[in-house]
Amino acid sequence: MSVVDIPIGPQHPAIKEPLNITCYVDGEHVVGAKLRIGYNHRGIEKAGEYQTYIQNLYIAERICGICGIVHAFCLTQATEDIIGKEIPKRADYIRTIGLELNRIHSHLLWLGVAAHEIGFDTLFMYVWRDREMVMDVIEDFTGNRVTYALMTIGGVRRDIPQEKAERILKVMDLLDEKVRKYKKMCLDERTIRMRCDGVGILRKEDAIALCAVGPTARASGVPFDVRADDPHAAYDEIPFRVVTYDTCDVTARLLVRIDETLESISIVREAIKRMPSGPVRIRVPRVVPTGEGVGRTEAPRGEVIHYVRANGTERPFRWKVRAPTLANLLSIPVMLTSRGDYVVNIADVPITFASIDPCLSCTDRAIRFIDVSSGKSWVWTFSQIKRMYWRD
């Protein structure tokens, strides 16, 4: 039988992100895959060069509508690295609570989407109903459900009074019970196991060679977590387990995220219990001295890196963001290629792609230019990029 090319995306009901996956199919079996990204470039990094550091915090939160707090945190981290000032300890704990509440909501969102991708819409509705509890907590805590505006250079903008801390703990107790039920369901429900067991295999050696990060790597037995390997905020003072599985399939990625949700609930509880008293922010100069800074943390999808170069003004000279989806996209063609006894069916493509929890709005950058009048296209040389991005 001849191999047929089947394009999926950039707009497709089974793929929730704007990218193109070209699958090479022999009958029902996928024998190869090629990705094309670049449909969603928004120029945020360049826009940041014309805004102040404080203004950029709100731009950073709009890099991703699901984990924007992570990008705001990394930008403050990189800027504080240049300034060279330590923030109050209470602010570190509040930042940790904000990051972990975001992880809980993100993982629950993904669990619902994964259930939808395999046609289990009942689970999708139940999970998203319960996700509303953590969204309400986030709104009560920060004043917003999606873009929190919690982080600021030098600390956080909002404290957590005792009554709000107690409300957070009550919701954590409820979510703990719910998430444990969902884990049992995912282990026992035949529909989930038949659609996820042995699907989207990414062996440990491939995960390492392709630099996979986050749950995608940890589900392949790679124990890499920035919170543990490079502790920041309050992570060095709060015990938690780096969750790994070794079956290397979609089921493993599902279970990693469920267990990480339970770990995040535990971290929030411990952070509230151990949180010291004191101020939540310090004054920092509006003009950031010349230098370079790096911020990194473990987003729900994996390692996020922000690089900032300052030139002694109120605006960054250069701002570069590396999102985790960029690292994980390289694994998709491997997961989607049948080999030996491992067979990928065309019906496995949506859940396999969804299993890395992709976010293309974080990832896409402009790399090719097209002259619409002539149809000619070209890629910038390094000298052209330098002239555009590096101002005197």
Number of C-alpha atoms within 10 A of each C-alpha: 6 8 14 14 14 14 15 18 18 17 12 13 11 17 20 18 21 19 20 19 21 18 24 22 22 16 13 12 19 25 22 20 21 15 16 12 20 17 16 16 15 14 11 18 18 15 12 21 19 14 15 16 24 16 12 23 25 20 20 24 24 20 24 20 13 19 24 24 29 28 30 27 29 25 32 28 27 23 28 22 17 19 21 12 14 13 20 18 19 24 28 23 25 26 23 23 26 21 23 24 22 25 25 25 23 20 23 24 19 24 24 21 24 26 20 17 25 18 14 15 15 11 19 20 15 13 21 17 12 17 20 15 17 20 18 16 21 22 15 15 21 20 15 15 15 19 22 21 18 23 29 21 26 22 27 24 16 17 17 19 9 10 8 14 16 14 13 25 19 12 15 23 13 12 20 16 11 15 19 15 12 18 16 10 14 20 13 11 12 11 13 19 16 12 18 23 15 18 25 31 27 27 21 19 12 16 23 15 11 17 15 28 28 28 31 31 32 26 30 27 22 24 18 20 22 20 19 17 11 12 14 17 21 22 18 13 13 15 14 16 12 18 20 24 19 16 18 26 23 30 24 27 26 23 21 24 28 23 19 23 25 18 20 24 25 19 22 24 20 18 24 19 11 14 17 14 10 11 14 21 22 15 10 15 10 14 16 21 17 15 15 18 21 21 22 24 24 22 27 26 24 25 21 23 21 23 19 24 21 23 17 14 14 18 22 23 22 18 23 16 22 16 24 26 25 18 19 23 20 17 23 22 19 21 26 29 21 20 13 5 6 13 19 24 17 18 15 20 24 17 23 23 25 21 26 27 27 20 22 23 20 25 21 20 17 14 11 10 12 11 9 8 6 7 8 9 10 10 12 12 8 9 9 11 11 11 10 10 15 10 9 6
